[in-house]
Amino acid sequence: MNVQVENLENSMAKLTIEIPVDEVEKALQSAYMKERGRINMPGFRKGKVPRQMIEKMYGPEIFYDEAANTLINDNYGRAYDECGLEIVSRPEIDIVQLEKGKPFIFTAEVAVKPELTLGEYKGLSYEDVEAEVSEDEVTQEINKELEKNSRLVEITDRQVQGGDMIKLDFDGYVDGVAFDGGKAENFSLTVGSGQFIPGFEDQLIGAEIGQELDVTVTFPIEYQAKELAGKEAVFKCKVNEISVKELPELDDEFASEISEFETLEEYKNQVRSRLQEGKDNKAKEMKENQVVDKAIENAKVDIPAPMIELEVDRMQDDFTKRIGQQGLTMEQYFQFTGSSEEKLLAEMKPQAEKRIKTRLLLEAIVAAENIIVSDERVEEEMQKMADAYKMELSKIKEFMGADEIERMKLDISVQDAITLISDAAIAL
């Protein structure tokens, strides 16, 4: 195999890859062996027609597509390794020559990692944020714990009030006709939660257990089910059950039951400390984001479009996996949100470009500052991983090959670059 590299504008390059005749012949023969069972010819059993007869009748081109796919798949990876370029996109393949008895030639146009020119990245200004925890925030956090430890008490002697948790039957109609998804039995609803169409829950207030009532609402114009958008609907409802949350007493006993502390005051101090740690981390993150953004503004780099497209593809794959973990397909997600694949990709594109610029910037700072990560530092990070996964350090090391260790070193050095410019920043 012979590989020639042509550097193009805007951090693009073209690889011209030439495959010897003998490999082309092997690929054509392999294509024949794969395809012969599909070809019928009078006088021959199926799958037994000689290659020469097939090529004579249909031309040697009959096997070109299969052979080309084989040759490209087998040789592009080798060309990638040999060319010495840091390729950051999928290849755009173009076949230049495929002919029996001649070398196979194809080109692969790729994006290569662009060079970033650093501007000012030390002594950058940032806006400091308030990181002090208020008593209201402590109270709100404790109230969440009270809610988690509440119990439901069934109510039988009064009408529905805002905040009640009810079990509800409903059956929806538009123009007197029932519609899909408009019916449920013993549906759990917190009145006032905004779970239903605006106006629906308000009309349930004052209803009695067992009472049947009609609730009339109008679907929003932008409602995801287009056939219902903007239309008036009548829901025939019946309240089956009313419950309220009963919160535990906020006292020393409560504190001892949900924490390792014996008194309420000790528990409050622990909550305050935890909230303060979270605020400090958030303030640190906001500071780092501000100075990195300014350093990006001061730098110069042109990102090739295929590099952004590849990053968008990765982001889309990650997003699809997260949606899948929630039990949804992307089609369901688009239906529920009123979005589309085109809108999603358009939103991801600027995020992808920023991710790439951020990484290029930080890697450039690592090089400029000669940031080196020691083996001891890597082992410390491995130990943190082992602790997090409750594994032995030796087991973590077994999973870490040379490539993984190098990636870990790069990730650590990038974080060190963030710390460096953040520590050098000046508060406004």
C-alpha positions, 0 to 999 in steps of 0.5 A, a space after each residue: 500500500 502506498 499513501 500520499 498526503 496532500 495538505 488542504 486549506 482550513 485544516 483539511 487533508 487528502 490521503 491518496 491510497 494506492 492498493 497493489 494489483 494482487 490485493 485487488 485481485 484477492 478482493 475481487 475473488 472474495 467478492 465472487 465467493 460471496 456473491 456467486 450464490 445469488 447468480 443464476 446461469 443456464 447450464 450451471 447449478 446455483 453457486 457453481 457458475 465460474 467467475 470468468 463466465 459471470 464476468 464475461 456475461 455481466 462484466 467485471 464491474 459486477 464485483 467492484 462494489 463489494 471489492 471496493 468496500 473490502 479494500 477501503 475497510 481493510 486499508 483506510 485504518 492502515 493509512 490512518 496509522 501511517 500518514 502521521 496526521 492527527 485526524 479528527 473527522 470521519 473520512 470522505 471517501 472517493 474512488 479514483 480507480 478500480 479496474 481489473 488488472 490495475 491498482 485500486 486508488 481511492 482518496 480520503 478527505 479528512 479534517 486534521 487537528 487545527 492549531 490554536 494560537 494562544 492569546 492572553 490567558 493569565 490575569 483574566 478578570 471574572 465576576 465573583 459570586 455570592 457563596 454564603 449559605 442563608 438560613 432560608 436555604 438550610 430550612 428549605 433543605 431540611 423541609 425536603 427531608 421532612 417531605 421525603 419522610 412524610 406519610 400519606 393520611 387518607 381524608 374522608 370528611 372534606 372536599 378537595 383542596 389545593 395540595 391534596 393528593 387524589 386518585 382520579 378517574 377521567 375520560 376526555 372528549 373533543 366534540 363529543 368523541 373520546 380521544 387517545 390518551 384521554 382516559 385513566 382510572 385511579 390516576 394519582 395527581 397532586 392538585 396544583 402541581 401543574 401536571 395537567 393542562 392549565 385550568 384542569 386541576 383548579 376545577 377539581 377543588 371543592 369536589 367531594 369523594 365519589 362526585 362526578 363532574 365535568 372539567 372543561 379545558 382548552 388544549 394549548 396551541 403548541 400542544 404536542 398532539 397536533 390533532 388536539 392543539 387549540 381545541 376545547 375538551 371535556 373531561 368526565 371526572 370522579 374523585 375516588 380518594 383524597 390524601 394529604 402528606 403528614 410531616 414528622 416533627 422537626 426535633 432531635 428524634 427526627 435528626 437522629 433517625 435520618 442522620 448520624 447526629 443526636 441533636 437537631 442543631 448538629 444536624 442543621 450544622 451538617 446540612 449547612 456545611 454540605 450546602 456550603 461545600 456545594 456552593 463553594 464548588 459551584 462558585 469555583 466552577 463558575 469562575 473557571 468557566 468565565 476565565 476559560 471563556 475569556 481565554 477562548 475569546 483571546 485565542 485564534 483557531 479555525 475549526 474545520 466543519 467535519 470536526 464539528 460534525 463528528 462532535 455533534 454525532 458524539 453528543 447526539 449518541 450520548 443524548 440518545 443513550 440518556 433518553 433511553 435510560 429514562 425509558 424513552 425513544 427519541 421519537 417519543 422525546 420529540 413528540 413530548 417536547 415538540 422538538 425534532 432531530 433537526 432542531 436538536 442538532 442545530 442546538 448542539 452545533 454551537 455547544 460542539 464547537 465550544 467543546 472543541 475550542 475549550 479542549 484545544 485551548 487547554 491542550 495548548 496551555 498544557 504545552 505552553 506551560 510544560 505541564 507534566 503529569 507524574 506516574 505518582 499522580 496517575 496512581 493517585 487518580 487510580 486510587 480515587 477510582 478504586 475507592 469510588 468503585 470499591 475495588 482494589 487498586 490492582 484491579 483498576 490497573 489491570 483495566 488500564 492499558 498504555 493508551 488509557 493511561 496516556 488519556 488519563 494523563 492528558 485529562 489530568 494535565 488539562 484540569 491542571 491548565 484550568 486550575 493554573 489560569 483560574 488561580 491567576 485570574 483577578 476578581 472584578 
